[in-house]
Amino acid sequence: MWKYTPTGATIRDDQAWTDVDGIQHPANWYMWPIEQKTAMGLVEIVYETPPDSRLYFWGQNPDGTITKTPKNLDDVKSAQVALVKTQQGAILAQTDWAYVRLADIGATVPVDIKAYRDAVRAAAAAMINAINGATTTDEMATVLASEVMQWPVQS
């Protein structure tokens, strides 16, 4: 998107527009060289990358910048811990059949399944500890992007 500085109008790349002299420009004006766009009073709107919506309330301004406000850290922590517990339950449910079979007919639980389930529980505990250990929004962002937030893969 572009801003036509004489009027402040926002113009999409595929949109015809009329300048202050009444000259209508075709919808393919975006193919003009940058020098011509600048000479016509066009300034490209470069959009900032939105922040992590788990951590911030945010909005995109007409000039492409972002206005953001951190969410309450305790609320973020609670939501992330709840998410980890939900994910842990869903992951463990995939191998519950082995324990149902143990209770039903006394069949042995495969060693790799037990090891995987133990690894999932350990990973969840590490995630929850890391989440609860964050004291700032920036620390929480680091935690959420870290390897500690990765689930083990079943072999």
N, CA, C and O of each residue as an XYZ file, in Angstrom:
620
protein
N       0.844     -1.167      0.000
C       0.000      0.000      0.000
C       0.897      1.241      0.000
O       2.060      1.218      0.402
N       0.293      2.299     -0.466
C       1.012      3.555     -0.608
C       0.167      4.692     -0.052
O      -1.059      4.611      0.011
N       0.851      5.742      0.345
C       0.168      6.943      0.804
C       0.483      8.047     -0.194
O       1.639      8.282     -0.546
N      -0.569      8.715     -0.641
C      -0.402      9.864     -1.537
C      -0.299     11.083     -0.628
O      -1.303     11.547     -0.086
N       0.913     11.599     -0.462
C       1.168     12.620      0.556
C       0.383     13.925      0.394
O       0.011     14.516      1.407
N       0.113     14.405     -0.821
C      -0.641     15.672     -0.901
C      -2.044     15.602     -0.277
O      -2.554     16.613      0.206
N      -2.663     14.431     -0.285
C      -4.021     14.323      0.264
C      -4.095     13.389      1.471
O      -5.077     13.410      2.212
N      -3.047     12.561      1.675
C      -3.067     11.588      2.755
C      -3.838     10.325      2.404
O      -4.030      9.455      3.254
N      -4.281     10.221      1.156
C      -5.056      9.057      0.730
C      -4.177      7.811      0.700
O      -2.991      7.881      0.381
N      -4.772      6.679      1.033
C      -4.101      5.389      0.948
C      -4.503      4.746     -0.374
O      -5.680      4.711     -0.732
N      -3.497      4.236     -1.096
C      -3.750      3.670     -2.422
C      -3.165      2.261     -2.482
O      -1.989      2.049     -2.183
N      -4.000      1.309     -2.872
C      -3.538     -0.076     -3.070
C      -2.796     -0.170     -4.401
O      -2.998      0.650     -5.297
N      -1.946     -1.167     -4.515
C      -1.159     -1.359     -5.735
C      -2.021     -1.504     -6.985
O      -1.619     -1.058     -8.059
N      -3.181     -2.108     -6.871
C      -4.012     -2.364     -8.053
C      -5.188     -1.405     -8.161
O      -6.215     -1.738     -8.754
N      -5.039     -0.218     -7.591
C      -6.134      0.747     -7.545
C      -5.794      1.983     -8.375
O      -4.747      2.599     -8.180
N      -6.671      2.336     -9.287
C      -6.506      3.601    -10.018
C      -6.743      4.740     -9.033
O      -7.476      4.583     -8.057
N      -6.118      5.890     -9.296
C      -6.280      7.014     -8.391
C      -6.128      8.325     -9.161
O      -5.558      8.377    -10.251
N      -6.657      9.367     -8.555
C      -6.613     10.691     -9.167
C      -5.774     11.599     -8.287
O      -5.983     11.681     -7.077
N      -4.806     12.295     -8.923
C      -3.939     13.182     -8.141
C      -4.608     14.542     -7.933
O      -5.728     14.762     -8.395
N      -3.932     15.440     -7.246
C      -4.517     16.744     -6.908
C      -4.728     17.632     -8.138
O      -5.471     18.610     -8.074
N      -4.084     17.298     -9.244
C      -4.272     18.053    -10.490
C      -5.411     17.495    -11.331
O      -5.664     17.980    -12.434
N      -6.112     16.460    -10.807
C      -7.239     15.881    -11.523
C      -6.852     14.824    -12.538
O      -7.698     14.360    -13.303
N      -5.584     14.439    -12.555
C      -5.117     13.422    -13.501
C      -5.364     12.041    -12.888
O      -4.931     11.744    -11.775
N      -6.082     11.205    -13.661
C      -6.340      9.857    -13.187
C      -5.221      8.944    -13.656
O      -4.836      8.949    -14.825
N      -4.709      8.161    -12.719
C      -3.619      7.241    -13.006
C      -4.174      5.820    -13.026
O      -5.042      5.487    -12.219
N      -3.685      4.977    -13.939
C      -4.252      3.633    -14.110
C      -3.924      2.717    -12.934
O      -3.052      3.001    -12.112
N      -4.644      1.628    -12.889
C      -4.468      0.665    -11.808
C      -3.101     -0.013    -11.837
O      -2.705     -0.629    -10.848
N      -2.384      0.084    -12.928
C      -1.059     -0.557    -12.989
C       0.071      0.440    -12.697
O       1.223      0.177    -13.042
N      -0.242      1.574    -12.070
C       0.762      2.580    -11.727
C       1.849      1.998    -10.825
O       2.967      2.512    -10.798
N       1.536      0.939    -10.093
C       2.496      0.355     -9.156
C       3.743     -0.168     -9.859
O       4.748     -0.448     -9.206
N       3.691     -0.305    -11.197
C       4.849     -0.776    -11.959
C       5.824      0.362    -12.259
O       6.905      0.128    -12.798
N       5.446      1.589    -11.913
C       6.350      2.725    -12.128
C       7.638      2.521    -11.327
O       7.629      1.860    -10.289
N       8.733      3.084    -11.811
C       9.967      3.037    -11.011
C       9.772      3.859     -9.722
O       8.946      4.770     -9.673
N      10.532      3.524     -8.706
C      10.400      4.183     -7.413
C      10.617      5.694     -7.520
O       9.999      6.467     -6.788
N      11.484      6.105     -8.423
C      11.742      7.546     -8.585
C      10.480      8.268     -9.055
O      10.194      9.375     -8.599
N       9.734      7.658     -9.952
C       8.506      8.263    -10.452
C       7.439      8.297     -9.348
O       6.712      9.280     -9.205
N       7.358      7.225     -8.582
C       6.394      7.197     -7.478
C       6.708      8.315     -6.481
O       5.814      9.030     -6.029
N       7.992      8.451     -6.150
C       8.405      9.492     -5.198
C       8.099     10.874     -5.760
O       7.609     11.742     -5.037
N       8.380     11.084     -7.028
C       8.112     12.383     -7.661
C       6.613     12.703     -7.667
O       6.229     13.872     -7.642
N       5.784     11.688     -7.699
C       4.334     11.894     -7.696
C       3.785     12.094     -6.276
O       2.591     12.339     -6.099
N       4.652     11.988     -5.280
C       4.203     12.174     -3.903
C       3.718     10.903     -3.240
O       2.981     10.952     -2.255
N       4.124      9.772     -3.771
C       3.728      8.484     -3.189
C       4.815      7.989     -2.231
O       6.005      8.032     -2.546
N       4.389      7.526     -1.075
C       5.296      6.977     -0.073
C       4.777      5.592      0.284
O       3.609      5.425      0.634
N       5.654      4.606      0.193
C       5.226      3.244      0.499
C       4.965      3.092      1.991
O       5.733      3.573      2.824
N       3.876      2.420      2.309
C       3.551      2.096      3.693
C       4.149      0.718      3.959
O       3.722     -0.283      3.383
N       5.132      0.688      4.831
C       5.786     -0.569      5.180
C       5.198     -1.027      6.509
O       5.340     -0.356      7.532
N       4.542     -2.173      6.478
C       3.875     -2.680      7.665
C       4.852     -3.358      8.596
O       5.648     -4.199      8.179
N       4.785     -2.983      9.871
C       5.584     -3.645     10.891
C       5.037     -5.051     11.112
O       3.857     -5.312     10.881
N       5.891     -5.935     11.553
C       5.464     -7.289     11.885
C       4.659     -7.242     13.181
O       5.122     -6.685     14.176
N       3.475     -7.814     13.178
C       2.665     -7.809     14.404
C       3.363     -8.572     15.530
O       4.069     -9.549     15.278
N       3.165     -8.128     16.761
C       3.751     -8.856     17.895
C       2.963    -10.134     18.186
O       1.891    -10.359     17.623
N       3.498    -10.943     19.052
C       2.862    -12.195     19.452
C       1.550    -11.876     20.169
O       1.554    -11.260     21.235
N       0.444    -12.293     19.588
C      -0.867    -11.965     20.153
C      -1.138    -12.726     21.455
O      -2.104    -12.423     22.156
N      -0.307    -13.695     21.779
C      -0.429    -14.329     23.095
C       0.055    -13.388     24.193
O      -0.322    -13.535     25.355
N       0.896    -12.416     23.816
C       1.525    -11.537     24.795
C       1.036    -10.091     24.754
O       1.162     -9.355     25.733
N       0.473     -9.691     23.602
C       0.117     -8.281     23.423
C      -1.277     -8.117     22.831
O      -1.734     -8.932     22.030
N      -1.940     -7.038     23.247
C      -3.078     -6.501     22.511
C      -2.432     -5.554     21.512
O      -1.548     -4.780     21.881
N      -2.856     -5.602     20.258
C      -2.199     -4.729     19.288
C      -3.146     -4.330     18.185
O      -4.187     -4.952     17.970
N      -2.760     -3.270     17.486
C      -3.514     -2.799     16.337
C      -2.577     -2.207     15.303
O      -1.515     -1.680     15.636
N      -2.980     -2.300     14.049
C      -2.190     -1.767     12.942
C      -2.667     -0.350     12.662
O      -3.860     -0.127     12.458
N      -1.762      0.597     12.650
C      -2.080      1.988     12.344
C      -2.066      2.202     10.840
O      -1.440      1.427     10.118
N      -2.746      3.243     10.346
C      -2.784      3.491      8.902
C      -1.405      3.662      8.261
O      -1.239      3.403      7.069
N      -0.417      4.098      9.047
C       0.922      4.287      8.480
C       1.768      3.017      8.516
O       2.952      3.049      8.181
N       1.166      1.903      8.922
C       1.875      0.630      8.930
C       2.517      0.285     10.260
O       2.963     -0.845     10.455
N       2.572      1.238     11.177
C       3.162      0.954     12.473
C       2.174      0.170     13.337
O       0.985      0.074     13.032
N       2.696     -0.371     14.397
C       1.902     -1.174     15.322
C       1.807     -0.435     16.652
O       2.799      0.103     17.144
N       0.626     -0.412     17.220
C       0.439      0.038     18.592
C       0.167     -1.214     19.401
O      -0.741     -1.983     19.086
N       0.965     -1.418     20.457
C       0.796     -2.637     21.238
C       0.807     -2.329     22.728
O       1.453     -1.388     23.191
N       0.072     -3.153     23.458
C       0.013     -3.069     24.910
C       0.201     -4.480     25.450
O      -0.508     -5.399     25.041
N       1.155     -4.661     26.367
C       1.349     -6.010     26.922
C       0.111     -6.479     27.680
O      -0.544     -5.704     28.377
N      -0.190     -7.757     27.528
C      -1.269     -8.355     28.305
C      -0.773     -8.576     29.729
O       0.433     -8.583     29.979
N      -1.695     -8.753     30.647
C      -1.346     -9.034     32.032
C      -0.541    -10.328     32.078
O      -1.002    -11.368     31.608
N       0.659    -10.263     32.646
C       1.566    -11.410     32.629
C       0.998    -12.617     33.365
O       1.186    -13.752     32.929
N       0.310    -12.384     34.471
C      -0.287    -13.512     35.200
C      -1.355    -14.208     34.361
O      -1.476    -15.433     34.395
N      -2.127    -13.429     33.610
C      -3.137    -14.015     32.723
C      -2.475    -14.823     31.603
O      -2.937    -15.907     31.246
N      -1.392    -14.278     31.061
C      -0.658    -14.982     30.000
C      -0.108    -16.302     30.539
O      -0.225    -17.345     29.897
N       0.488    -16.239     31.718
C       1.036    -17.459     32.321
C      -0.053    -18.507     32.530
O       0.130    -19.678     32.196
N      -1.175    -18.086     33.079
C      -2.280    -19.025     33.318
C      -2.748    -19.667     32.024
O      -2.978    -20.875     31.970
N      -2.889    -18.857     30.981
C      -3.343    -19.385     29.687
C      -2.326    -20.355     29.104
O      -2.706    -21.390     28.556
N      -1.047    -20.039     29.214
C      -0.019    -20.907     28.647
C       0.108    -22.211     29.435
O       0.303    -23.272     28.843
N       0.001    -22.143     30.749
C       0.042    -23.368     31.561
C      -1.157    -24.249     31.217
O      -1.017    -25.464     31.075
N      -2.325    -23.643     31.085
C      -3.518    -24.418     30.715
C      -3.339    -25.060     29.344
O      -3.737    -26.206     29.136
N      -2.743    -24.327     28.411
C      -2.495    -24.870     27.072
C      -1.534    -26.056     27.133
O      -1.762    -27.074     26.480
N      -0.474    -25.931     27.907
C       0.487    -27.030     28.046
C      -0.219    -28.266     28.611
O      -0.013    -29.377     28.123
N      -1.040    -28.075     29.625
C      -1.748    -29.218     30.229
C      -2.723    -29.856     29.242
O      -2.853    -31.080     29.201
N      -3.402    -29.041     28.456
C      -4.314    -29.574     27.434
C      -3.549    -30.362     26.376
O      -3.956    -31.457     25.986
N      -2.427    -29.789     25.915
C      -1.617    -30.479     24.909
C      -1.052    -31.780     25.471
O      -1.036    -32.803     24.786
N      -0.589    -31.741     26.718
C      -0.063    -32.943     27.349
C      -1.130    -34.036     27.391
O      -0.853    -35.194     27.077
N      -2.334    -33.668     27.776
C      -3.415    -34.647     27.821
C      -3.710    -35.238     26.454
O      -3.938    -36.441     26.331
N      -3.707    -34.404     25.432
C      -3.975    -34.888     24.072
C      -2.860    -35.809     23.582
O      -3.123    -36.808     22.912
N      -1.627    -35.474     23.916
C      -0.500    -36.315     23.491
C      -0.543    -37.664     24.215
O      -0.362    -38.714     23.600
N      -0.784    -37.620     25.517
C      -0.831    -38.872     26.283
C      -2.007    -39.745     25.858
O      -1.917    -40.972     25.896
N      -3.102    -39.122     25.456
C      -4.289    -39.884     25.030
C      -3.980    -40.794     23.846
O      -4.628    -41.825     23.666
N      -2.993    -40.416     23.041
C      -2.649    -41.224     21.871
C      -2.079    -42.599     22.242
O      -2.126    -43.542     21.453
N      -1.543    -42.683     23.454
C      -0.968    -43.965     23.877
C      -1.723    -44.579     25.063
O      -1.258    -45.554     25.653
N      -2.857    -44.026     25.404
C      -3.670    -44.578     26.495
C      -4.085    -46.027     26.221
O      -4.302    -46.800     27.155
N      -4.193    -46.388     24.954
C      -4.616    -47.736     24.597
C      -3.727    -48.796     25.255
O      -4.200    -49.875     25.611
N      -2.440    -48.481     25.414
C      -1.523    -49.464     25.986
C      -1.869    -49.733     27.447
O      -1.741    -50.861     27.923
N      -2.304    -48.701     28.152
C      -2.663    -48.864     29.565
C      -4.060    -49.452     29.727
O      -4.335    -50.140     30.711
N      -4.925    -49.190     28.783
C      -6.236    -49.838     28.789
C      -6.048    -51.336     28.580
O      -6.689    -52.150     29.245
N      -5.173    -51.690     27.662
C      -4.879    -53.091     27.389
C      -4.253    -53.775     28.610
O      -4.531    -54.941     28.889
N      -3.400    -53.030     29.336
C      -2.796    -53.557     30.568
C      -3.879    -53.852     31.603
O      -3.888    -54.918     32.219
N      -4.796    -52.891     31.787
C      -5.866    -53.069     32.777
C      -6.856    -54.142     32.334
O      -7.401    -54.879     33.156
N      -7.078    -54.218     31.027
C      -8.090    -55.139     30.493
C      -7.617    -56.585     30.478
O      -8.311    -57.475     30.970
N      -6.441    -56.819     29.915
C      -5.997    -58.208     29.746
C      -4.628    -58.487     30.364
O      -4.105    -59.596     30.253
N      -4.053    -57.477     31.013
C      -2.761    -57.683     31.659
C      -1.586    -57.662     30.703
O      -0.491    -58.100     31.058
N      -1.797    -57.153     29.480
C      -0.707    -57.092     28.500
C       0.346    -56.082     28.952
O       0.021    -55.061     29.559
N       1.577    -56.371     28.659
C       2.682    -55.497     29.039
C       2.664    -54.219     28.201
O       2.413    -54.246     26.996
N       2.934    -53.109     28.869
C       3.052    -51.827     28.164
C       4.429    -51.787     27.519
O       5.435    -51.979     28.203
N       4.493    -51.541     26.213
C       5.799    -51.468     25.552
C       6.715    -50.424     26.211
O       6.266    -49.346     26.600
N       7.979    -50.761     26.326
C       8.959    -49.901     26.989
C       9.042    -48.532     26.301
O       9.159    -47.507     26.973
N       8.982    -48.516     24.978
C       9.099    -47.235     24.270
C       7.900    -46.332     24.552
O       8.044    -45.109     24.577
N       6.732    -46.910     24.763
C       5.548    -46.106     25.083
C       5.684    -45.522     26.480
O       5.393    -44.346     26.696
N       6.121    -46.334     27.420
C       6.323    -45.824     28.780
C       7.366    -44.711     28.781
O       7.170    -43.677     29.420
N       8.459    -44.914     28.078
C       9.522    -43.902     28.021
C       9.009    -42.602     27.378
O       9.316    -41.503     27.839
N       8.238    -42.752     26.325
C       7.678    -41.576     25.653
C       6.743    -40.809     26.578
O       6.818    -39.584     26.665
N       5.872    -41.521     27.259
C       4.930    -40.864     28.174
C       5.674    -40.166     29.304
O       5.292    -39.071     29.716
N       6.729    -40.791     29.806
C       7.543    -40.151     30.844
C       8.209    -38.879     30.298
O       8.287    -37.863     30.988
N       8.684    -38.952     29.054
C       9.316    -37.787     28.427
C       8.300    -36.655     28.227
O       8.633    -35.483     28.406
N       7.072    -37.002     27.859
C       6.016    -35.993     27.690
C       5.728    -35.311     29.021
O       5.602    -34.088     29.084
N       5.625    -36.097     30.074
C       5.364    -35.513     31.404
C       6.528    -34.614     31.836
O       6.308    -33.539     32.394
N       7.749    -35.048     31.579
C       8.928    -34.241     31.939
C       8.966    -32.947     31.127
O       9.293    -31.883     31.653
N       8.633    -33.049     29.854
C       8.614    -31.852     29.004
C       7.559    -30.873     29.487
O       7.806    -29.668     29.531
N       6.385    -31.375     29.849
C       5.315    -30.508     30.353
C       5.753    -29.818     31.637
O       5.504    -28.625     31.814
N       6.396    -30.549     32.525
C       6.873    -29.956     33.780
C       7.914    -28.872     33.505
O       7.895    -27.818     34.141
N       8.821    -29.126     32.560
C       9.841    -28.126     32.206
C       9.193    -26.883     31.598
O       9.594    -25.759     31.900
N       8.186    -27.089     30.738
C       7.479    -25.955     30.132
C       6.792    -25.115     31.202
O       6.913    -23.890     31.212
N       6.079    -25.772     32.092
C       5.345    -25.059     33.137
C       6.313    -24.303     34.050
O       6.040    -23.168     34.440
N       7.441    -24.929     34.391
C       8.447    -24.248     35.215
C       9.000    -23.022     34.503
O       9.172    -21.969     35.118
N       9.277    -23.153     33.219
C       9.810    -22.016     32.450
C       8.774    -20.903     32.357
O       9.108    -19.728     32.515
N       7.531    -21.262     32.103
C       6.459    -20.264     32.012
C       6.314    -19.535     33.346
O       6.280    -18.305     33.387
N       6.230    -20.286     34.416
C       6.060    -19.679     35.734
C       7.281    -18.884     36.178
O       7.163    -17.994     37.020
N       8.443    -19.188     35.629
C       9.671    -18.475     35.979
C       9.832    -17.132     35.281
O      10.665    -16.320     35.685
N       9.049    -16.893     34.244
C       9.153    -15.614     33.526
C       8.593    -14.494     34.402
O       7.521    -14.623     34.994
N       9.341    -13.394     34.471
C       8.912    -12.269     35.307
C       8.553    -11.027     34.498
O       8.047    -10.049     35.047
N       8.814    -11.067     33.188
C       8.473     -9.938     32.311
C       7.892    -10.480     31.008
O       8.015    -11.667     30.704
N       7.267     -9.606     30.256
C       6.741     -9.997     28.944
C       7.870    -10.438     28.023
O       7.713    -11.401     27.272
N       9.006     -9.747     28.070
C      10.147    -10.132     27.230
C      10.666    -11.519     27.607
O      11.004    -12.314     26.731
N      10.729    -11.810     28.902
C      11.152    -13.146     29.323
C      10.162    -14.199     28.851
O      10.563    -15.285     28.433
N       8.866    -13.884     28.916
C       7.855    -14.829     28.455
C       8.006    -15.057     26.950
O       7.864    -16.187     26.482
N       8.288    -14.013     26.197
C       8.497    -14.164     24.754
C       9.681    -15.093     24.486
O       9.627    -15.927     23.582
N      10.740    -14.951     25.268
C      11.910    -15.816     25.115
C      11.546    -17.263     25.435
O      11.953    -18.181     24.723
N      10.785    -17.463     26.497
C      10.353    -18.820     26.869
C       9.529    -19.441     25.748
O       9.780    -20.576     25.341
N       8.544    -18.695     25.248
C       7.652    -19.249     24.227
C       8.380    -19.585     22.928
O       7.941    -20.456     22.178
N       9.488    -18.900     22.661
C      10.250    -19.167     21.439
C      11.371    -20.186     21.663
O      12.070    -20.552     20.719
N      11.544    -20.640     22.892
C      12.676    -21.513     23.208
C      12.387    -22.980     22.918
O      11.249    -23.395     22.695
N      13.472    -23.737     22.932
C      13.364    -25.173     22.695
C      12.662    -25.895     23.827
O      12.166    -27.005     23.636
N      12.611    -25.283     25.008
C      11.937    -25.933     26.127
C      10.453    -26.131     25.818
O       9.803    -26.981     26.426
N       9.917    -25.357     24.885
C       8.498    -25.448     24.535
C       8.225    -26.469     23.430
O       7.171    -26.429     22.796
N       9.163    -27.376     23.198
C       9.002    -28.404     22.172
C       8.638    -29.734     22.836
O       9.239    -30.128     23.835
N       7.664    -30.403     22.276
C       7.275    -31.717     22.775
C       8.213    -32.781     22.219
O       8.708    -32.642     21.101
N       8.465    -33.848     22.988
C       9.290    -34.939     22.455
C       8.565    -35.661     21.319
O       7.338    -35.635     21.231
N       9.319    -36.281     20.486
C       8.766    -37.022     19.366
C       8.813    -38.516     19.705
O       9.824    -39.031     20.182
N       7.708    -39.184     19.449
C       7.656    -40.622     19.740
C       8.446    -41.370     18.691
O       8.297    -41.144     17.491
N       9.291    -42.267     19.170
C      10.116    -43.042     18.216
C       9.431    -44.298     17.777
O       9.985    -45.058     16.983
